[in-house]
Amino acid sequence: MKIPSRCYLYGILDLGYVDPANALRMTRLMLDGGVGMIQLRAKTQDIETVRAIALRIAPLCHEAGVPFILNDHPQLVAETGANGVHVGQDDMPIAKVRAMIGPEAIIGLSTHSLAQAMDSEGADYIGFGPLFATPTKPDYKPVGLRDVAEVHRRVSVPIFCIGGIKLENLSEVLAAGAKRAVVVSGILQSSDPAAYCQKCMQILA
């Protein structure tokens, strides 16, 4: 499965914001809101918890025709039915990840500069950011909007801008040259996540 061409909004189910017991409910709400891809990010959870939640989320995403991505844990992709994995700059090299998960699975790569974005061979998409300060990545200096248009000129795979992006600044991100975006806390902390996603999609699409 590859990334659908109309995949504009990437929702991350971050268990730093969502209790594992509410993971399925939040997944359904994001899917109802029209997200084009969902990632399970569980940095503080043990691998058994990640496996158990992924096994339950994957069928929901498959039914909706939405790619389901694991943050880290390439060894769980085939077992859980995930469509791929997202890795960071300090994680396993892309070539090794590809050998583990096969040619048809999706690999996403976090990039934090124009140079890293251009050095992303083998990735099916990249995340570019953080554009703004974000509690999700407190140790990363925001890269701002300056290079957004240039990244889109130089990188051929889908680019999802990420980091501190919310409904309030999404139009600004698009004006800088972005086509796709990742939204995390804005969705997960909303009183109506489905409606929040729908409003984001109205701007993106």
C-alpha positions as CSV (number, residue, x, y, z in Angstrom):
1,M,0.0,0.0,0.0
2,K,1.3,3.4,-0.9
3,I,0.3,6.8,0.3
4,P,-3.0,8.0,-1.4
5,S,-2.6,11.1,-3.6
6,R,-5.3,12.8,-1.6
7,C,-3.7,12.2,1.7
8,Y,-3.3,15.7,3.1
9,L,-3.9,15.3,6.8
10,Y,-1.8,13.0,8.9
11,G,-3.1,12.2,12.3
12,I,-0.8,10.9,15.0
13,L,-2.4,8.9,17.8
14,D,0.2,9.9,20.5
15,L,-0.3,7.9,23.7
16,G,1.4,10.8,25.5
17,Y,-1.9,12.6,25.0
18,V,-4.4,9.7,24.8
19,D,-4.9,7.0,27.4
20,P,-4.4,3.6,25.8
21,A,-7.9,2.7,26.9
22,N,-9.2,5.4,24.6
23,A,-7.0,4.6,21.6
24,L,-9.7,2.9,19.5
25,R,-12.3,5.7,20.2
26,M,-9.8,8.4,19.1
27,T,-8.9,6.4,16.0
28,R,-12.5,6.2,15.0
29,L,-13.0,9.9,15.5
30,M,-9.9,10.8,13.4
31,L,-11.1,8.5,10.7
32,D,-14.6,10.0,10.8
33,G,-12.9,13.4,10.5
34,G,-11.2,12.4,7.2
35,V,-7.5,12.0,8.1
36,G,-5.6,10.4,5.3
37,M,-3.1,8.5,7.4
38,I,-2.8,7.5,11.0
39,Q,0.3,6.8,13.1
40,L,0.5,5.1,16.4
41,R,3.2,6.8,18.5
42,A,3.8,5.3,22.0
43,K,7.2,6.4,23.1
44,T,6.5,5.6,26.8
45,Q,4.7,2.3,26.4
46,D,6.2,-1.2,26.3
47,I,6.2,-3.2,23.1
48,E,3.4,-5.5,24.3
49,T,1.1,-2.5,24.7
50,V,2.0,-1.2,21.3
51,R,1.4,-4.6,19.8
52,A,-2.0,-5.0,21.4
53,I,-3.2,-1.6,20.4
54,A,-1.9,-1.9,16.9
55,L,-3.7,-5.2,16.3
56,R,-7.0,-3.4,17.1
57,I,-6.3,-0.2,15.2
58,A,-5.1,-1.8,12.0
59,P,-8.5,-3.3,10.9
60,L,-10.2,0.1,11.5
61,C,-7.7,1.8,9.2
62,H,-7.9,-0.9,6.6
63,E,-11.7,-0.7,6.5
64,A,-11.4,3.0,5.9
65,G,-8.7,2.7,3.3
66,V,-6.3,4.7,5.4
67,P,-2.7,3.7,5.8
68,F,-1.7,2.8,9.4
69,I,1.8,3.5,10.4
70,L,3.8,2.5,13.5
71,N,6.2,4.9,15.0
72,D,9.3,2.7,15.5
73,H,9.0,-1.1,15.9
74,P,9.5,-2.3,12.3
75,Q,9.5,-5.8,13.7
76,L,5.7,-5.4,14.5
77,V,4.6,-4.3,11.0
78,A,3.8,-7.6,9.5
79,E,2.4,-9.1,12.7
80,T,0.0,-6.3,13.5
81,G,-1.1,-5.6,9.9
82,A,0.4,-2.1,9.9
83,N,1.1,-0.6,6.5
84,G,4.5,0.7,7.4
85,V,6.7,2.4,10.0
86,H,8.1,5.8,10.7
87,V,11.7,6.2,11.9
88,G,13.8,9.1,13.1
89,Q,17.3,10.3,12.2
90,D,18.9,8.3,15.0
91,D,16.9,5.1,14.4
92,M,17.7,2.1,12.2
93,P,18.9,3.0,8.7
94,I,16.2,2.9,6.0
95,A,17.9,0.1,4.0
96,K,17.8,-2.1,7.1
97,V,14.2,-1.2,7.8
98,R,13.2,-2.0,4.2
99,A,14.9,-5.4,4.5
100,M,12.7,-6.1,7.6
101,I,9.3,-4.9,6.3
102,G,9.5,-5.6,2.6
103,P,9.2,-3.6,-0.6
104,E,5.4,-2.9,-0.4
105,A,5.4,-1.3,3.1
106,I,5.6,2.4,3.7
107,I,8.6,4.0,5.4
108,G,8.4,7.5,6.7
109,L,11.5,9.5,7.9
110,S,11.7,12.5,10.2
111,T,13.8,15.3,8.9
112,H,14.8,18.5,10.7
113,S,16.6,20.5,8.0
114,L,16.7,21.0,4.3
115,A,19.9,18.8,4.1
116,Q,18.3,15.9,6.0
117,A,15.2,16.2,3.8
118,M,17.4,15.9,0.6
119,D,19.2,12.9,2.1
120,S,16.1,10.8,2.5
121,E,16.6,8.2,-0.2
122,G,14.5,5.1,0.3
123,A,11.8,6.8,2.3
124,D,8.3,6.8,0.9
125,Y,7.5,10.1,2.6
126,I,9.2,12.5,5.0
127,G,8.1,14.6,8.0
128,F,9.7,18.0,7.9
129,G,9.9,20.1,11.1
130,P,9.2,20.9,13.7
131,L,8.0,24.1,12.1
132,F,7.0,25.6,15.4
133,A,7.8,24.9,19.1
134,T,6.0,21.8,20.3
135,P,5.8,19.9,23.5
136,T,5.9,16.7,21.5
137,K,9.5,17.4,20.6
138,P,10.7,19.8,23.3
139,D,14.4,19.2,22.5
140,Y,14.2,20.1,18.8
141,K,14.7,23.7,17.7
142,P,11.9,24.9,15.4
143,V,13.0,25.1,11.8
144,G,10.4,27.8,10.9
145,L,8.7,28.3,7.6
146,R,11.7,29.6,5.6
147,D,12.6,26.3,3.9
148,V,9.2,24.8,3.4
149,A,8.9,25.9,-0.3
150,E,12.5,24.9,-1.0
151,V,12.0,21.4,0.4
152,H,9.0,20.9,-1.9
153,R,11.1,22.0,-4.8
154,R,13.9,19.6,-4.1
155,V,12.2,16.5,-2.6
156,S,10.0,14.3,-4.8
157,V,8.3,12.1,-2.2
158,P,5.3,13.3,-0.2
159,I,6.2,15.9,2.5
160,F,4.2,16.2,5.7
161,C,5.1,19.4,7.6
162,I,5.0,18.8,11.3
163,G,5.6,20.4,14.7
164,G,3.2,22.8,16.5
165,I,0.7,22.8,13.5
166,K,-2.8,23.5,14.6
167,L,-6.0,24.8,13.0
168,E,-5.0,28.3,13.9
169,N,-1.8,28.4,11.9
170,L,-2.5,25.8,9.2
171,S,-3.3,28.4,6.6
172,E,0.0,30.1,7.3
173,V,1.8,26.8,6.8
174,L,0.1,26.2,3.4
175,A,0.9,29.8,2.4
176,A,4.6,29.0,3.0
177,G,4.4,26.2,0.4
178,A,3.2,23.1,2.3
179,K,0.7,20.7,0.8
180,R,0.3,18.2,3.6
181,A,0.5,18.5,7.4
182,V,0.7,16.5,10.6
183,V,-1.5,17.6,13.4
184,V,-1.2,16.0,16.9
185,S,-2.2,17.9,20.0
186,G,-4.8,20.1,18.2
187,I,-6.8,17.0,17.3
188,L,-6.1,14.9,20.4
189,Q,-7.0,17.7,22.8
190,S,-10.0,19.0,20.9
191,S,-13.5,18.6,22.5
192,D,-14.6,17.3,19.1
193,P,-11.7,15.6,17.3
194,A,-13.8,14.6,14.3
195,A,-15.0,18.1,13.6
196,Y,-11.5,19.5,14.2
197,C,-10.1,17.1,11.5
198,Q,-12.9,18.1,9.2
199,K,-12.0,21.8,9.6
200,C,-8.3,21.0,8.9
201,M,-9.3,19.1,5.8
202,Q,-11.4,22.1,4.5
203,I,-8.2,24.2,4.6
204,L,-5.9,21.5,3.2
205,A,-8.1,20.2,0.4
